[in-house]
Amino acid sequence: MITIYNIISSDSRYIGCKVDPGSDDYIKIKSLPRRWWNSQHTLWLIPYSTESWYQINTLFNGNMNIISEPCKIEVSNKTSSVKSYQKALSKTITLPLSTDHQQALLLMKEQLIVNRYQYNTQKTYQSSMSEFLAYYHNKNVSEITKEEIKSFLLYKINEHQVSESTQNCLINAIKFYYEKVEKRERFVIYDLRPRKKHQLPGFLSKEEVQCLINSITNSKHKLIIQLIYSAGLRLGELTRLKLNDINYQNNTLFIRCSKGKKDRYTMLAESLKGKIHQYIHAFRPSYWLFEGQDGGKYADRSVQQIMKQAVVKSQINPDATVHMLRHSFATHLIQAGVDIRIVQEYLGHSNIKTTEIYTHITDKLKSTIKSPIEDLDL
């Protein structure tokens, strides 16, 4: 059930909403256009108005736990929060999803589960589809045409300035619904996709990685970052590691059901084996290698927070992300002369061309190397 708070802040007044991530109520909140996430208080905030109250009450059919006593909090004035709030205010109010549209979302959710999509992918697809349905709130989902899909994408690009990756997410969700739920034989919308960018991935130098790791004092947090870098792991691969995925004898980590539903093995650094043993002895995880305070899989968001704090503390590249550690792993292996096909295997790339992008990085670095003659006094 959703819990509603009457939020009073020095700058304004809000309706605060707290829901369980991934629940049906979460999907409903994401369908509201004028809402933004406040990580400081872990609440969805909606500008306080009669319209907003009507919308929420209609959306949840009055099935809400309302905390009527005003809750005084200070909403952060950080730039990102201000931008989020301004973006929320700029959105046009739409009607809540109809019963038919809610049923369409439910069918989509069930199909995503049946097809064994990752939990984060399920959330992204449902959120994207709910935005699409909210835009066409008075139209039967089966009757929406390709031209209308294009109109929706143009609206998102022009009015909300969505990124190319968000545009692709919206298309993927819509395509999944019509092909997998409505069973249309072919739903061609590739011409609505943005042109692919050919950008070199960002990476950190070895010195930056060392500085980053040394800045972390918590042994569990340090081991998390070390494992990601040492094995070239994606964020979700790290949090899904199980205790029995570690093969100490062969120095390997077994990565289950990674991107593209593929399993693979990657390296386990010899220097980390002892640290893993010490960590397990100290923290006593029962199933997952890294578990939260209440048990269960460690949250992806917590790993991102560890990285964010370490970046600030170490004063390295402020744009460094968890995924950049994976790029750094690949770049440093290729710089060390490791065969590209071995790197491809460690990263789990299906196509060698995906891995070859790291050779372009090293080629660029080679261009900065001076000839030894430059050091001679001739």
N, C-alpha and C positions, 0 to 999 in steps of 0.2 A: 504493500500500500504506500502511496505517496504521502509525505509529510509536508505541510505548508506552513511557512513562517512569515510573520509580519516583520520585515526587516526595516529598521530605521538607521540611516547613516547620516553623517554630517552633510554630505553633498546631495542626498536624494532619499527616496523611499522605494523599496523593492518588495516583490513577492519572492520569497526563497523557497525552493523546491528540493527535497532530498528523496532520491529513489535509488533502488538497487541497480548497479550497472548490469546491462544485458537483459533486464526484465522488460515485460510488456509496457510497464509505466515509463521506463527509460526511453523506449522507442516513441511513446506518445509525447513526452517532453521534447524530444529531438524534432518532432514535427512542428513545434511552435516556432514561428519565425523570429519573434523578438525575445530571444533568450540567449544568455551567455554563461559560460562556466567560470566560476570563481574558485580557483584551486586553493586560495588562502583559507576559505571556510568550507570547502567541498560542497558547494551548493550551486544549483542552477538559479540564476537571478533573472527576474523578469520585471521590467519597469511597472511600477504600481499604477493601475488605472482600473476603471470600471470595466472597460473592454477586456483587459487581461483577466480579471476575476471571472467574467462571463465565459471567456474562452476555456479557462482551466476547469471551471465547474462543469461545462458542457462536455469537455473532453473526458473527464473522469466520472461523469454521471453522479457527482456529489460524493463519490466513494473516496474520501480524503480524511487524513488525520490533521486537523487544523489547530495550530498553536496560536491562539488569538492574542495572547499577551505580546506586546511589542518586544522585539529582540534588537538591542542596540549593538551594532558592530561597525567597525570602520572598514570600508571597502577600499582595497589598495588603489593608490593613484598611479601605479606603474604604467608606463606607456602602453604595454600590451593589454592591460585591463581597460584603459581608456579607449583604445582602438576597438576592443571587443564590444564595449558598451555602445560606442558610436555606431558600430556596424549593426548592432542589434536594433538601435533606434531607427536606423535607415531602412530596415526591412518593412515591407508592406504586410499588414495584418491580414491573415487568411483565416478561413473558417476551419474548425477542427476536422479531423478526418471522419468521413462518413462510415457507417457500419460496413458497407461494401468494401471500402478502402482498408478498413481495419482487418477485414477478413482476408483481403489480398495479401496484406503484410503477414498475417498469421500463416497463410499457405506458403509464403516465401520463406518464412522462418523454418517451417517444418522441412521444406525441401533442402535448405542449406544444411540442416542437421543430418538429413538422410544422406546427402552427398559428402558428408564429413568435412565441411569447410572449417577452417580454423575459427576459433571463437572471435578473434578480432576482425576477421573477414566478415563473419556473420553480422557483427555490430555495424561495420561500415556499410555493407550492402543494405541492411534494413534502414539505417539512418538516411542513406542516399535515396532509397525508394520512397521513404515517408515524405521527404522534401518534394519529390516529383509528384506524388499523389496530392499533397497539400496544394500544390500549384494548380492542379486540375481537380479541385475539390468537388466540382459539380458535374464531373464527367465520368462515365463508366470506364474503368481502366482498360477493358478489352477494346474499347472504341477509339483509344488515343492513337493518332497516326504518327508516322515518321516525321512529318512536317511539324507536328505539335511537339514532338520530342526535341526537334531542332530549335523551336521557339523557346522551349524551357531552357535549353543549354545557352542560347543567346542571352536570355534573361539573367542567368547565373553569371555569365561572363561580363555582361555590360553593367549590371546593377550591383553585383556582389564581388566583382573582380576575382572570381575563383581562380586558383592556380591550374596549371595543365594537369597535374596529378589528380586534383579534385574533379576536374572535368572527366578524366578517364574513369575515376571511381563511380561517378554518376552513370556513365555509359555502361560500365560493367554490371552495375546493379540492375539497370533497366533491361539490359540484354539478358541477364540471368532470369529475370522474372518472366519475360515473354517466351524464352526458349525452354526453360526448365519447369516453370509452373503452368503456363498456358500451352506448353508443348507445341509452339510454332516450329515448323521444320527449319526455317532459316529466318534470321532476323538481322539483316545486314545494316549496320550503322557505322561501319568503319570510316565512312567519309565524314563523320561528325567528330572524329578524333583529332586532337591537335597534332601538328607535325612533331616528330621525335627530335629532341635536342641531343646533340652529340657533345656532351660535356664531360670533361675529365673529372673523376671523383676526387673529392678532397681527402687529404691524408695528413697524418702527423709525422714529424721526424722522430727518429729513435730517441733523441734527447727530449723531445716534448712528451713522448709516451712515458719515459722514465720519470720526468718531473711530475707528470700527472699522477702516476702510481705512488710515488713517494709522498705526495701531498695527502694521501688518504691514511688516516690513523686507525680506523676500525678494521680489524683483521678480516671480517666477513666481507665488507665492502671492497677491500683491497683485492681479495681473492676473486671476486666477481669480475672486476675490471681486468685483472691479470688473465683470467680464463678467456674472456672475450677476445682480447688482443692476441694471446698466445695460440689460439686455435682458429681464429678468423670466424667467430660465431656471430650469427644474427642475434638480435635481442631475444626473440621468442625461443630460439634454440637454447640459449643459456638458461632461461627460466623453466624450460621443459626438461632439462637434464635430470635424470634419475640416478640414484646411488649406484644401481647396477649397470649404468651406461659407461662406467669408468673401467677400463681394462689396464690395470697397473703393469701387468706383465708385458703387454705389447705396446704400451705407451700410446693408447688410442682412446678417443671419446666416440661413443656411438651416438649419432645424431638421428633421432627418429622423426619420421614424417615431416620433413622440412619443406621448404618452398617447392611446389609442384608435387607434393605427396611423395617425396623421395627420401630414402634412408641413405646415410653415408657414414664413413669413418673419417675423423680428422685427428690431428696429432695431439698428444698430451705431453706438455713440456716436462722433461725430467725434473727440472728445478721446482715444479709445483706439486709434485707427488707428496712430498713431506708436508707441505703446507695444507694440502687437502686433508691428509690424515689428521693433522692438528685441529683443523677446523671441524671435522666430523666429531672428533673426541670432545671438543669444547661445546658445540652447538647441538649435537645429537639429532640431526635430521632423521625422519623416519621413512620417507619415501622419495620425495624430491631432494636433489642435492642442496638446493636453496629453498628454504621455506619461510613463510611469513611468521609474524609473532603469534598468530592464532592457528598456526599449522596451515597446510595447503600450499599451493605453488606461490613462489615469490612474485610479487606484482611487477609487471614491466615498468610501470610508472615509477616504482621505487628505484629501479636500476637507472632510469633516466635522471632521477633526482640525485643519485650518487654521482653520476657523471657531471651533472650541472654544477654541483658544489665543488667537485674536484677541479673542474676547469677554472672556476673563479679563484679558488685557493692557489692553484699552481700558476695562474696568470699566463697560460698558454693561449693559443688561438681561441678567441671567445666564441667562435662558431663551431667548435668541435662538438661532435655528437657521438653517441654510442656506436652507431653504424660506421663512423669514420675510423674506429679502431679496426674494424674488419678490412676496410680499404688499406689501412696502414700495414696490417698483417700481410696482405697480398703484395703490396708494393715493396716491402722490405725483403720478402722472400725472393722476388724477381731481381731486386738489386743485388742480392747475395748470390745470384746465378742459379737458383733452383729452376728446373725445367718447368715451362709454362703448363704442361699437361699434368704435372704433379700438383701445381697450384690450383688448376682447374678442379682436380679431384678433391682437394681439401676444402675448396669453397663450395662444391656441389653444383657447379655450373653445367648445364646440359650442353651448351654450345661454347666451343673454344673462343669464339669471337667475343663473348661476354668477358672472358678472362684477359683477352688481348688488350683491352683498354688500359690495363696496368703497365703493359710494355710501352705504351705511348707516354705514360707518366715518366718512366725511367729514361726514355729517349729524350724527353724535355730536360730532365736533370743532367743528362750527359752533355747537353749543349752548354752547360755552365762550367764544365771541367776545362781547366787550362792545360795547354801543352807544357811539358816539363821545361821546354826551352825558355818559357816566359820567366822562369826563376833564375836564369843565368845572366850574369853581368857581361853582356857582349857589346 
